[in-house]
């Protein structure tokens, strides 16, 4: 489908995968709203590339009422949301079960899993009314198999996103709505700052980059509505999947 004048909502749009996706879809003619918790960061991202204007909407995706208000505001300003890309995600430094604090568990699950639910729930009524829509959730290979490096809460949250995507995709097919789960391996994004051990620059250079994920999202978004991509798994060349 052509992306010209389509309204797209991207969470986690202030940096990393979300910002790369937002810029890529804006390049292809979409009207892109970016959501994130930090207003200044969003505004800087929105104006960094003048020829690719983005529309910032500060919001914590874990706040259900705030998400609903943002979806209403985006719809009023840019039109009905045709595509949702949920890229918001966090991790914590102390992530092994023996040291994971309950409040960190709650925070990771709230942003990564409940945030995805909140955003999907808010956009689905409009998509059902339009009999069309695409939702792309950025999960992780840690949402396919548990990785010790990723940590307990992150793995649990991403397994939840993976299951949520498949379940909603099954339910909403009859309404013309497609749900895609993207499961990347290591990606060079700011979330690496939460690694227990600093990541060397040469390792970062060999990882997937946000632009790599963005190209996949754009390709899926431009497919005809009859084509449903359920899942994409991609890793840097050095990383094993199984």
Buried (B, 14 or more C-beta within 10 A) or exposed (E): BEBEEBBBBBBBBBBBBBBBBBBBBBBBEBBBBBBBBBEEBBBEBBEEEEEBEBBBBBBBBBBBEBBBBBBEBBBEEBEBBBBBBBBBBBBBEEBEEEEBEEEBBEBBBBBBBBBBBBBBBBBBEBBBEBEBBBBBBBBBBBBBEBBEEBBBBBBBBBBBBBBBBBEBBEEBEEBBBBBBBBBBBBBBBBBBEBBEEEEEEEBBEBBBBBEBBBBBBBEBBEBEEEEBBEBBBBBBEEBEEE
